[in-house]
Amino acid sequence: MANKEEEEVGICGDVLETILSHVPLVDLVSAADVSRSWGCAVASSLRHHNRPKPWLILHTQGTRHPHATATLAYDPRSKLWIRIRKPPIKYVAWLRSSHSSFLYMLSPSGFSFSSDPFNFSWCHASPPLVWRTDPIVAMVGNFVVVAGGACDFEDDPLAVEIYGLRTRSWCACESMPGIFKDSAASQWQSVATTAEKLFITDTKSGLTHWFDPATKSWSEPVVLNPGQPVFHFNIASALGKLILVGLCRIEDAEAVKIWRFDPSDFSEYEEIGEMPPEYVDKLRSDSFGLSSLKICASADIVYVYNPSEVKELVACEMVGGGGGCRWWSVPNVVAPGETMMNQLVFSCSEVGIDELRRVSARNT
């Protein structure tokens, strides 16, 4: 009788997968370990019912010695922040982010970088030959590109070097185009990468070049022009396309719009959506208003924030099939008082069960 009752109340198949689709992603690790059938149900649920959305990762670094770091992660599926416990990062320099989940630290004595979703693993290398204060740094395939940002005493402020992940050595390349002479620093540029190329866009003008590590050369210039009055440009990679997040001024009011375009064709722009005004208001700084934006993106989600004052971030999920955008806001989990004592670095990563198993092992 007991076995019969257990069979009657047992949960399996589509019913179990549907139930699991409502469970926070971080809790699915323990659910997957219940049994082999539950593990299969978790995997199937993630594929067919509620695919994981890219996570927003917030890294803090203390402004005072020993410059301790901490990591918090936001899961948009459950709308929860969780603390990620990791081994301390050996301080090399200020922590910085580039595209997606790529983090790095660069000093005259060393270069450290990490590209896994939660940045558990770090590679340590000798610094590039040219000393730089604020270069553009990005990972393209099996290379890390370091461009521009050279110190005043260097002969070539537009120098470019690439670090081979296989050869573990540096190689000098063609310098950045001369148009970047007065803006060859990361603070003036937005970057995106594909498997083969690095794209660099001037945030004020939309002037864009791309770099190919295989040929060690730069393209001719292209000006991003979606046909609307954009005065601040940010680019990112998303599902095989490039996206442009533009800060516009329409009828004396700021607007934020998102376009998608093919990285091999800069002539056609598909407008995906416009940020609702109530979310634009969330980005405005009390002191500086809204004059610039920063973004981090992965897959079909882009997180937008105001670098001058990060009170909230606005998330946009790009819905396929002409469905436009789905918007929501994410409060900054770091209190204003803590912000004064820490610098904040944002990244964005696709996260799955394997990554969460590693997190769970660290947090237990």
WOVEN-V502452 format. One record per run of one state. SS is the DSSP state (2 for helix, 1 for strand, 0 for the rest). FROM is the first residue (numbers start at 0). TO is the last residue. If there is no record, write none. Layout:
# WOVEN-V502452
ss=(SS & SS)
from=(FROM & FROM)
to=(TO & TO)
This chain:
# WOVEN-V502452
ss=(0 & 2 & 0 & 2 & 0 & 2 & 0 & 2 & 0 & 1 & 0 & 1 & 0 & 1 & 0 & 1 & 0 & 1 & 0 & 1 & 0 & 1 & 0 & 1 & 0 & 1 & 0 & 1 & 0 & 1 & 0 & 1 & 0 & 1 & 0 & 2 & 0 & 2 & 1 & 0 & 1 & 0 & 1 & 0 & 1 & 0 & 1 & 0 & 1 & 0 & 1 & 0 & 1 & 0 & 1 & 0 & 2 & 0 & 1 & 0 & 1 & 0 & 1 & 0 & 1 & 0 & 1 & 0 & 1 & 0 & 2 & 1 & 0 & 2 & 0)
from=(0 & 1 & 9 & 12 & 20 & 24 & 32 & 35 & 48 & 54 & 62 & 68 & 75 & 79 & 84 & 95 & 97 & 102 & 107 & 109 & 114 & 122 & 125 & 131 & 132 & 135 & 140 & 142 & 147 & 149 & 150 & 159 & 164 & 168 & 173 & 177 & 180 & 185 & 188 & 193 & 196 & 202 & 206 & 212 & 216 & 218 & 221 & 223 & 229 & 238 & 240 & 250 & 252 & 262 & 264 & 274 & 276 & 283 & 284 & 285 & 288 & 289 & 293 & 298 & 300 & 305 & 311 & 319 & 323 & 331 & 335 & 341 & 349 & 352 & 363)
to=(0 & 8 & 11 & 19 & 23 & 31 & 34 & 47 & 53 & 61 & 67 & 74 & 78 & 83 & 94 & 96 & 101 & 106 & 108 & 113 & 121 & 124 & 130 & 131 & 134 & 139 & 141 & 146 & 148 & 149 & 158 & 163 & 167 & 172 & 176 & 179 & 184 & 187 & 192 & 195 & 201 & 205 & 211 & 215 & 217 & 220 & 222 & 228 & 237 & 239 & 249 & 251 & 261 & 263 & 273 & 275 & 282 & 283 & 284 & 287 & 288 & 292 & 297 & 299 & 304 & 310 & 318 & 322 & 330 & 334 & 340 & 348 & 351 & 362 & 363)
